[in-house]
Structure formats: C-alpha cells, structure tokens
Amino acid sequence: MSDIEKKDQLEEYFHAAGKPRERWRVGTEYEKVGIDRSSGKAIPYSGPRGVESILKRLIERFGWEPEEQDGHIIALSRDNAQITLEPGGQIELSGEPCDSIHCTYAEFTQHIRELLEVSEPLDVVFLGLGMQPVSRLDEIEWVPKKRYRIMGPYMPKVGRLGQRMMKQTATVQANIDYRDEKDAMAKFRTGMGLTPIFISMFANSPICDGQLNGYRSYREHIWTDTDKSRSGMLKFAFSPDVSFAHYVEYALDVPMYFIVRNKNYIDMTGTTFRQFLAYGWNGERATLDDWHDHLTTLFPETRIKRYIEVRSADSQPPELMPALSAIVKGAFYESDCLDAAWDLVKDWTWDERMQVYLDSHRDALAARIRRYSLLDLSKELLQIASEGLRRQKMFNALGEDETIYLEPLDKLLALGKCPADLLIEKWQGELDQDIRKLIAYSAYQLP
C-alpha cells in the first residue's frame, strides 16, 4: 500500500487499465430485492430466514467462499464472481468479465437457480423490480458492513433520499473496457449522453411503500436528492477535450467516506480527497488503495474506475436482465456504432440534457426532447446495438447471436412501453393493487 507521491499517479491509475480490443470483456452486476412471500416485506439480514442464512446455504450447497466482518458474512466469492450485499440486504451478483452475453446469461441463470433453490424453502422470493415495493425505510435492517456504518449516518446530511437509495433500490449495471484515454472518453461521454434513454428503456420502480409513487423510475429520482456532489450527470463529460484529468479533478473534490487501515474503517466524511492528498490525516498519507476505494464511492450515471460503468438502469425482470449489457456491448464495442449512438444525443445543450434527464424519471419513454420522444431514440439505439452484436458474430450452441437478448426489450418498445408502464397497468388492473398478486407477477422463477 504505497503512498501517492504525485498527482500524476491518479491519472496513471486510469491509463494503466487500457486493454487491446481482443481483451475487452463485459461485466454485469445484478441487484435483487428479497422479500417475505406472504407479506411482501423486505427480508432482514439476520435471523433464520434472513440474508445471512441464505448466504450460509449458498456456501454449504454450492461452494461459495465467505468474507466476514465482525463475525458476520457480508460477501461470497467463487472463481471470478462475487456475491455482495447492498445496505438493505439487496443481493448482488458481480459476474465475471465475459467475452459474450451468452456467458453473462449463463452465469446469471445459474445464480438465480442457486439463489432460489436455497431461498424458496425459507418462503423468501426475489422480485424483478427496481425497488422494495412494500417495506418503508425504518422497516429494513441495515447490513452490518463497516462502510455502511459511516455512509448511513452521513446520507441525511447531504440529501433527503440517500438512505432510500441505500436500503430500498436495486439496479443492473454494465461494465466495459477501453483501449486508451481517447476510447475511454468516447465511451464515458456517450454513456453519460445516453443516460435518459437508458433510464426510460429500463424504468421499473413505480411502486414503493405499498403504492404508486408517481414515477416510472423512482430509483432514478432518488439519486437527484442523495448527494449532489457525487451523483447524477457530469457536465464536464461533454467537453470536447474531456480527459482522465477532468475526472481526477472531479474526484479530488468529492468528500470522502472512509479510509481503511488494518481492516478498520476510519470516518473521513467532510474531507475531500484533495485535502487528504495535500495534508494527510492523523499521520496517515493517501495511498492508491485509498484512491481505489474513493472511486467506488462516486455515483455518477456513468462512472470511470479501471473500466467504464453504465449505471442508469433499474433492476429488471429476469428476461430483461441481460439486455443492458447487450445494448452496451453492441453499441460501444464497434467504433462506428459508438459514433452513431453519440450522434443520437450529441447536439443537445446542457439545459436540454438536464431537463430530459429529470423528465425521464417520471415519464420514461414518453419524455420528449425537441421533436423526438425517448421512445423514438430508444428504438434507434436498439437498432445500433443490434447491428454491433450481429457484426461481432458470437454464437451460442444453437447458432444464435447475441441479438436474442434484445428481443424482449424490442417487443416492449414495439408496444411503446417500458417495464414500469406494464407494471402500472397491471397494478391498476388485474393485480387489483394487491401485494400478493404483485409478488406472484414479479417474482423470479426457477429457470
């Protein structure tokens, strides 16, 4: 854990992560909310039917290795995959980097099969939704991870909805590689520009606290009042000369959460990384491990670590879970497809970007910018991604290419709907605003 000697090392951290095209992979992170089947309430972390019990069963039955803090299991690992926990007990699979969406789909279906096999005897189910549908904030137990003991109390100091983000929401996220700084910036800018389109395609959190909340993606609305210093849209992403240096300057001025020394988490809230780098803290100097940890606590819509993260989608029903990574792989891993995706949004002003970003939270595909709806733009983006995937010619055992993972989304868009639109219609119709019917409709089934 070497000290940072000069600021150039912070930029070099990103430069060193560049990879040649043949080594590019796609990683997917899938978060899921677990509930009690009978009540619809969030399962606790502790107890015989809680998250820790589920993790223990995964260890015993499927060979996962545990990671503990203070005697509690807080993560699992197996091969190159990890199962981690969000603050409210949302279970996340961080899949291994895959060369194809066929691979990501296989790992996801295996994960769901294992998860349901151990949880169904406990009368616990997982929902293909972007938010806990019933439990209120104070009804959800905190996962006993050390970082959450710092983040949790800090959130109300910087926004009204941060603890909701932590304990109630769930996302699916696509992670992609880059060749060099120029390629990284093109992907970063395009990912940020496409944010309203991604939100609208995958909006899936219209119900919380047992009722409709007035948004298609309430999860995304929550981010607007979580912590403005570290989340949302980044204006500098659209600068013609945007570089790793811009991202470093941004990250330096975001307040820290913590540093880790001897496995102990030290509260650093209120101190920016720039201040820590310049002055240290109680004899501690900033290290590259601290920089790595700090970067994981920034939450813009598209994030740079040692890869690019697209973070704008609500968690999905299982048939739509692979779609985000499929879109990103198809559109971002072919240079002219990446250019075409950027062309969809490149001419917007900053004010227009921010307005359609906010409109997408409530209206999703019906939101408009200039003469286009986000539905129009979503269909175009899907065509661009499909073309990219067809060119990549990666086939499964049946001879199908990766465009098969876009078909469920294509059918939804043909109806002019996102997942939230369907959910609202059913909630007000055949589900009769009955939580038990909602659970039956949205629960994951064994593949």
C-alpha positions, 0 to 999 in steps of 0.5 A: 500500500504505497503512498501517492507521491504525485498527482500524476499517479491518479491519472496513471491509475486510469491509463494503466487499465487500457486493454487491446480490443481482443481483451475487452470483456463485459461485466454485469452486476445484478441487484435483487430485492428479497422479500417475505412471500406472504407479506411482501416485506423486505427480508432482514439480514439476520435471523433464520430466514434472513440474508445471512442464512441464505448466504450460509446455504449458498456456501454449504450447497454450492461452494461459495467462499465467505468474507466476514466482518465482525463475525458476520458474512457480508460477501461470497466469492467463487472463481471470478464472481462475487456475491455482495450485499447492498445496505438493505440486504439487496443481493448482488451478483458481480459476474465475471468479465465475459467475452459474450452475453451468452456467458453473462446469461449463463452465469446469471441463470445459474445464480438465480437457480442457486439463489432460489433453490436455497431461498424458496424453502425459507418462503423468501422470493426475489422480485424483478423490480427496481425497488422494495415495493412494500417495506418503508425505510425504518422497516429494513435492517441495515447490513452490518458492513463497516462502510455502511456504518459511516455512509448511513449516518452521513446520507441525511446530511447531504440529501433527503433520499440517500438512505432510500437509495441505500436500503430500498433500490436495486439496479443492473449495471454494465461494465466495459473496457477501453483501449486508451484515454481517447476510447475511454472518453468516447465511451464515458461521454456517450454513456453519460449522453445516453443516460435518459434513454437508458433510464426510460428503456429500463424504468421499473420502480413505480411502486414503493411503500405499498403504492404508486409513487408517481414515477416510472423510475423512482430509483432514478429520482432518488439519486437527484436528492442523495448527494449532489456532489457525487451523483447524477450527470457530469457536465464536464463529460461533454467537453470536447477535450474531456480527459482522465484529468477532468475526472481526477479533478472531479474526484479530488473534490468529492468528500470522502467516506472512509479510509481503511487501515488494518481492516478498520474503517476510519470516518473521513466524511467532510474531507475531500480527497484533495485535502487528504492528498495535500495534508494527510490525516492523523499521520496517515498519507493517501495511498492508491488503495485509498484512491481505489476505494474513493472511486467506488464511492462516486455515483455518477450515471456513468462512472470511470474506475479501471473500466467504464460503468453504465449505471442508469438502469433499474433492476429488471425482470429476469428476461430483461436482465441481460439486455443492458449489457447487450445494448452496451456491448453492441453499441460501444464495442464497434467504433462506428456504432459508438459514433452513431449512438453519440450522434443520437444525443450529441447536439443537445445543450446542457439545459436540454440534457438536464431537463430530459434527464429529470423528465425521464424519471417520471415519464420514461419513454414518453419524455420528449426532447425537441421533436423526438420522444425517448421512445423514438431514440430508444428504438434507434439505439436498439437498432445500433446495438443490434447491428454491433452484436450481429457484426461481432458474430458470437454464437451460442450452441444453437447458432444464435447471436447475441441479438436474442437478448434484445428481443424482449426489450424490442417487443416492449418498445414495439408496444411503446412501453417500458417495464414500469408502464406494464407494471402500472397497468397491471397494478391498476388492473388485474393485480387489483393493487394487491401485494400478493398478486404483485409478488406472484407477477414479479417474482423470479422463477426457477429457470 
